Amino acid sequence: MESDRPGRPTRVIGPAGEPLTLDDLPPPSTKRWVIRRKAEVVAGVRSGLITIEEACERYKLSIEELLSWQRLIDSHGMRGLRTTRLQQYRRKIEHASADPGGISSGASS
């Protein structure tokens, strides 16, 4: 497959271990972000198939959102991309930052 994007791959290995091309990425009109679609975009960015800027523009995402998907995959695997898991992880992080060092907020005399 010839590439009109010199130095960039035309096919990479996707999150499920199958070949992934630009045509295999979710369509730009994607509104429902299931785990597989998020993981495909992250795999495409990490492998150089698409740049982070191109992905954010194509999918109308903020860089922070896409980076959060990458962090969740790194920390929790693909399951971390589930919306319910994301909410649980955010609560856990908020709880930890509200109680730095694990010290309860009780006053001592």
N, C-alpha and C positions, 0 to 999 in steps of 0.2 A: 504494500500500500504506500503510495507516494504521499509525502506530506508537504503542504504549502507553508508549513511552520518549521523552518530549518532548526535542527537541534532538539526538537521535541518529539516524543514518541507518538505514534499513531494508534498503538494498542498497548495496553498494560494489563496487569492482573488485577481484577476487581476484588471487592471484599469477600465474595463467595468463592474466590479462586478461579473464576472464569475470566476469559478475555473481556476487556472493557475498552470501547472506543468512544470518541466524542458522540457518535450517534447513539450509543448505549446509555449515555448519561440521561438523567431525567429531562423531560422537555422544559424549556424556559417558562412555560405557563404553569408549572407545578405549584399547587396551592396546598396540597395535603402531603406533608413531609413524614412518610413512614420511615422506619429504621433503615431499610434497604436503600432508599433514595438518598438519605443523608450520608450513609456509608459510601455509596458510589461517588458522590461529590467529593467527599474527603479523600477517597482513594485516587480520584482523578487529579486533585490538587497536589497531593503528596508525591505522586508519580511524575508530575510534570505534564500530564495530558492537557490540563487547563490551569491557568494561573489563578491565584486566589482573587486577584482583581477581576479577572474574566468571570469567575464563578459568582462573585458577589454581584457583578453587573447583570449577568445572565439570569440569576435567580432572585434579584432584588433583595439580597441579604446584606446585613452589615458585616464587616470584617469580624467584629466581636462575636456574632452569632456563629459564623463558620469556625472561628477559632475555638469556640466553646464546644462545638461538635468534635473537633480534633482532641481537645482535652478530655472529653467524656469517653471517647474511644480509648485513649491512652490509659485512663484511670479505671474504667469499668467495662471495657470491651464494647461491642456493638449494642449489648443490652442497655448500656448507659444512655443510649439515644432515645429510649422510650420516654414519652412525655411524663408518665407517672413516675418513672425513676428519676427523671430530671427534677421534678418537683421535690422528691424526697432528698436528693443530693443538695438542692438549694436550701432546703430547710435545715439540713445537717450543717451546712456551711454557715448559714445565718446564726444558728444556735451556737456554733463554735466561736464566731466572731463577737457574739453578744456576751460570751463568757470566756474572755481570753485567758489562756493558761489553765483552763479548767477550774478556776477558782470561783466558788459561788459568791454572790454579791451580799452575803451577810456581813454586817458590821461587827467588829469585835471591840471590846472595851480595853 
